[in-house]
Amino acid sequence: MHIIGIIRGFLYFSCANKLKIQMQYTLFDLDSPIFTKLYLFKNSTKLGLIYQTINWSSLVELLPEKKTMVGAPSWLPPQGYFGLMFLKHYTKLSDEKLLERFNTDWAMQLFCGALLPDGELIRDNSFVSSVRSYLGQHVDLESFQSKMVENWKEELPDRHVVLADATCYEVYIRFPTDAKILWECCEWLWDKQIPQFCKDHKLKEPRSKFKEQKKKHLVYSKLRKRTYRKTQARKRASLQLLSKGINEFQAILNQTKAVGLSGKDASVFKTIKQVYQQQNHYFKHPKSKIKHRIVSLHKPHIRPIVRGKENKPVEFGMKVHKIQVGGINLIEHDSYEAFNECKRLKISILKCKNNFGKCTHVSADKIYATNENRRFCTQHEIQTNFVRKGAGKDDKPTKKIKELLNKQRSTSLEGSFGTEKEHYLLHKIKAQNPKTEKVWLFFGIHTANAVKIAKRREKANKDVWQAA
């Protein structure tokens, strides 16, 4: 066995010298029976190319010292927690299908730094979501992004050019309306909580018109055209039913001392009270603006983001300000609340200066061309693509530079938004809470970055091979 391992090692070094490929650190010894699989994985699969673009040891340093994951068996080494999330966005599979594929695909297992024994399977269907929750609780995602960029920055072209823009990554919720969220609150109280509490504590269930209103809401929801009068009537009836439901449920909780009420249900009940206050105020004052408006009962952190697009004026999710350097996207700022991205330009330039060195060119949308941003860029001798103020015209070299910057931003940066949303599971984020949604966002974007770096390295290796 030892002789076989030496022969394999000799063949590997010979191939590496012939193809001019630098030998990578292997997870297993050369005399290991799975060394052949590892060699094939790294040099003959796309996953292997992506695997070699990531500095796994630096990512493992972000995890706490405890090696086993809380709430799940330690099937994977610490590296595997990150690897599983990269696989999630690379394959675009659901959690259940990803686990099924992982159990039967040795290349995926090697990507996570593990190899399951023959006949052994991970049967926990919540395993992938448990890993996502674990990373959301224990990993600083800003540090994760810095580690990823640190490994790539030396091979990025045009590190002195910064492209900036903002987009919205929507979450997976039904399209919200006032009538829908009011009725959801009524259903949660009158159809789930109040009957169950009265049954558990042997109390008399309070009278209500819930069944009658349920039939009316069903008729309303089936209407092809919902007039303003019918919508207002539905909202008025739901508000009255919800007000009584809140009072009755609160009285039951006071009587039973909230025995049997889980923390999650208590949080939902608190959200329902806020929904009632907001909707009642808006019903009485239709022209008023509601701050921190709740649009989802079970995801109260989601806010409406007005984007002004022709086909989708309002989006529901995270607004993200992104910068691109050398074709690689970075998350500069993300928030569920709407913000003005033009105020983030100076911070973006300083962040790029810290990560990549001096910034000499900036390309951004028209909204960034404020007097404050213009002065800042002039003071730091940064060429922008902003339209010149006043009657004068730009000289030919400056005009040509601005045209190139505009083209690069509109094709490379804005094009990457669509690529990430369509090919890396960022069209609708299907995580359950803010922490896991942020994990979903960061891994989706950096999976796209890793694929881009892998393609560049593959092309460079082909050019070297052809030149040789």
N, C-alpha and C positions, 0 to 999 in steps of 0.2 A: 504493500500500500504506500509505503514511504517512497519507493522508487517511482511509482506511478505519479505521486505528487511532484517529485522533482522534474519528471518529464513534462508534466503539465505546466509547471512553472517556467521551464526552459522554452516551451512552445509559446507561452504567453509573452515572455520578454522578447522573443524573436519577432512575433507578430507586431508587438508594440513598436519595436525599432523600425520594422519595415514600413508600417503605416504612419510612422512619426506621431504616435499617440502617447501622451504621457501616462505612465501607469498610475492608476488610481488606488487609493487605500481600499482594501477589500474587507468585507465584514467577516469572512471566514478564512481559515488557513488554506494554503495552497494544496495540502494533502487531503483536504476535505472532499468527500464524495460529491458535494454539490458545487464544487468550484466551477465545473463546466457550465452549470446553469447560470452562475454569477457572471462568467465571462460572456456568455451569449446574451444575458440580460443587459449588460452594460454596452455591448458593442453591436448588437443586432436588433434591438428594439427601441422604439421611440420613447418608451417609458425610461429605459436606461439612459438615454441622452438627457432627458429632463432630470433624472436622478442626479447626474453628475454636475448639473448647474447649481445645485443647492448645497450650502455648507451646513450639513446636518449637525455637526458637533456644536456649532454656535447657536443653533436653535434649541438644542437640548439644554443648554445653559439657562434658558429662560424658564424652564420648568422648576417647580419646587424640588427639594431633595428627596421627598417621599417618592418611591419608585412605582408603587402600585396606584392605580386609578381608583378613586373612591366610587363605590357603587357598581363596579364591574371588575371581572377578573383581569389579571395582567397578562392578556394574550400577547400584547405587543410591547416591545421596548419603548423607551421614551421617544425615540425617533419616529416610531410608528404612529404616534398621535398626530404629528404634523403630516406624515406621509398619507394617512388615511384621508385627511382633509384635502390635500392636493389631488388625490385620486377621485374624490367626490366631484370636484369641479372639472377635472379633465375628462372623466367618463360621462358626466351629465346624468348619472343614474340616481334613482331614489335610494334612501338609506337601506331599505330591505334588499333591493336588487344589487346594490354595491356590496353588501355583506355576502350575498349569494355568489357573486362573481369573485370576491376576494377568497372565499373558501376553496375555490376550484382553479384559481389562476396563480401559478407560482411566481410569475413576473410581478404581479401586484404585491404578493407577500414579500418578495425581495425588495421591492420599492419601500416597504415599511420596515425593512431590516429584520425580517423574521421569515421562517419557513415552517408551516404547520406539519406535524408528523402525518404519515399516511393514515387515513381513516379518521382523522380528528377534524372537527368542524366547530366554528363559533356559532352557537345556536341562539344567542341573545339578539333578538330583532332590534332592540334599542341600543345596541352597542355603538353604532356610529353617532347617534344623537348624544349618548353619554360622553363620548370623546369630545364632541363639539362643546358640550356644556363644561367639561373639565378645562378645556383650553380657554373658554370665555371667562372662567372664574380665576384662573391661575396665570395666564400669560398676558403680559403687557404688549398689546398689538403694535404700539408705536415702536417699541424695541424690536419686535419681530420684523417690522418693515425696515428698520435701520440695518438689521443683520442681513436681510435679503439684498439690500442695495449695496452694502459694503462688499459683498462677494462679487458683484457685477460691475462696479463703477469703473474699474480700470479698462474694461473692454468696451465701454460705451462711447460712441462717436458724438462729437459736438456737445461736450458737457457744458459748454459755456452758453448754450441756447436753452431757454426755458419757455415752454408752452403752458398756458394756464387757461382753465375753463371750469365750469361747474355743471353738474348734471344731477338727476334724481334717480335713485335706485328704489323702485317700488317694492312694497311688501305684498304678500299674498293675502289679501282680504277682499271681501265682497265690496262692490261699489257702495259707499255709504250715502244714505239720505237720512233726513231727520225722522221720517216716519219709520224707517227700518230700525234705527238704533233705539227709538222709544219702544217699539214693539218687542225688540229683543230683551230689553230691560223688564218689560211686563211679563214676558214668558219666563224669564229666569226667576222672578219672584213668585208668580202665581201658579206656575206649572211645575216648578222644581223645589224651591226652597220651602215655601209656606206649607204645602201639603206634607212634605217629608218631615219637617220639624213638628207639625201637629201630630203626625202618626207616631213619631219616636217618643214624644213626651206626653202622648195621650191627651191632647188638647182639642177643643172644638175648632174646626177650621172656619175662619171668618168668611162671611158672605161677600160675594163680588159678582161683577158682570163680565168676568173673564171669558167664559164660554161664548157668551153673546158677542163680545167684541172680537173674539177669535174668528168667528164666522164672517163678521163684517170686514176684518182685515184681510181674510182670504179672498173675499169678493173684490176688495180694493186692489190687491196685489195682482189679480188676473186681468185688470182693466188694461186695454191697449193704450188708451189716452187718459191720463189722470189730470183732471182739471184742478185749478187752484182752489176752488171751493171744496172739492172732495178731499184734497190733501189737507187743507186746514181743518176740516171736520174730523179727519182721521187723527191728526196730531192733537186736537183738543181732547178727543175721547181717550187717547193713549196717555196724555198728561194727567187727566183725572184718575184713570186707573192706576197709573204709576204712583201718583201721590198717595192714594189710599194704600197701595201695596207697601210703600216705604214705611208708612206709619204703622201698619199692621205687623210687618215683619220686625220692626224695631221694638214694638210692644212684646212680641213673642220672645225676642232675644232678652229683653229686660226681665221677663217672667222666668225664663229658663236659665238666666245668667250665661247665655251664649254657649251652653254645653253642647258639643257636637259640631260647632261651627269651625271649619278649618281656616287656616290662615289665608289660603287662596280665595275661599268664598268671602271672607271678611274684606279682602282687597277688592273683590268684584262689587260687593255691596257698597263700599265707599265710592267706587267709580260710578255706580248707578245714582247715588245722591248727587254727585257732581254733574252727571248728564242731565238730571232733572232740573237742577238750578240753571244750567246753561240754556237748555231748550225752553224752559218756562220763561226765562228772561227774553229770549229771542222771539218767542211766540207773541209776547206782549209788546216788544219793541223790535219790529222786523228790520229796521234800518241800522240797528246797532251792530258793532263788531264784537265777536267773542274771542277773547284771548285764550290761548292754550285749549282750543276747541277739541273735544273728544269725538272721534269718528268711528271708533271700534271699541266694543265693550270689553273684549278680552285682550286687546292691545291698546290700552289707553295712551301709550307714549306716541302713537302715530299721529301726525299732524297733516293737514292739507297744505301742500306746497304749490303755490300759484306760479306756473311756469310761462303762461301766455302762449303756449303752442296752439296752432290752428286746430289740430285733431285731438289734443288733450290739454286743455287749459289748466287743469288741476291734477296733480299727482300725489300719491299717498305713500310716503316712505322716507328715506334718508336723503337729504340734500348733501352732496359731496363736492368739495372743491378739490380738483385734481391738478397736478402739474406733471408734465412729461419732459424727461431729459434723455436724450439718446434713444428715443423710442420706448422707454420704460416709464410706466405710469406710477405715480406716488399719490397717496391720499394725504393732502395737506390739512384738510379739516372736514369733519362730518357732523351733522346735527339733524335731529328730527324737526327742529324749528327752522323756519325760513330765515335766511341771512343774506346780506348783500355781499356778493363775492368780490366786488371791486375793492373792498376794504381789506381783502386778504392778499393783495398783490405784494406789498412790501414784506410781509411775513414769508410769503412764498420765495421771494428772491433771497432773503436772508437764510432760509432753510436750505436752498440749493447751494448757496455759498458755503455753508458749513459742511455739506455732504460732498460737493463736487468741485469746489474752488470758485474762482471768479466768474461772475455772470456778466456777459457782454451784450446779449441780445434777449429780448422778451417779446413774445407774441401772445396777444390776448384779444378778447372781443371788444366791441365798441364801448361797452359799459365800464370797462376798466380805465378809459381815457379821461379820468378826472384831473383837475388841476393839481391835486395833491400827489397823485401818482406820476404825473408828468414832471413835477419838480424833483421828486425822489429819483426818478430815472436819469434826469439831467445832471443832478448832483453826483451820481455814481457812474456817469458816462456809460449809460446803458442805452443801446439802440432799440427802439420799439417800433411796432407797426401801426402806431396811432396816426390818425389823419392830422396833418399839420393845421394848426390854428392860424387864422389871419389870411391875408390876401396872397402871400408869397407861395412859391411852389418849391417842392423838393428837387434837388439836383438829380441827375440820372442815376448815379451809384446808390444814393439813399432810396430813391424810388424803386430800384431793382431789389434792394435788400428787403424793403417793406413788402413787396410782392411775394418774395420767397417765403418770408415769415408768415404772411397770410395763408399762402398755399399749404405750408407745412402744418399750421394749426388746423385748418379746415379738413385736411385729408388724414393726417396722422393721428392727431389728438381726438377730433370728433369721430373719426372712423373707429378708433379704439373703443369708444363708448358702445357703439352697436355691436362690435365683435364680442366684447365682454358680456353684454346682455343676451346675445343670441347663442353664444357657444360656450359660456362658462357659468351658466345657471344664475345670472344676475338680472334676468328679465323680471322675475318675481322672486323675492327672497322669502323662503318658506320656513325660516326659523321661528321659534316661539316667543323669544324675549329679546330685549335690547342687546344683551351680551352675546347671545348666539347669533343674532342678526349681524352684529359687527364682525364676528368671526367669519361668517358666511361671506361678507363683503370683502374683507382683507384677503382671504384665501382665493376668492374668485379672481380678484385683480392680479394677485401675484402668481397665480397659476398661469394666467395669460402671459405675464412677463417671463416666467420660466420657459414656457413653450417658445416664445420669441427668441430668447437667448440660445436655447437648444438648436433652433433652426439656423441661427447665425453661425454657431460653432460647427454644425454639420456642413454648412456651405463653405466655411473656411477650411475645414479638413479636406473637402473635395477639391478645392482650389490648390491646396498644397500637394495633394496626390497627383493631380493633373500636371502640376508644374514639375513634379519629380519624374 
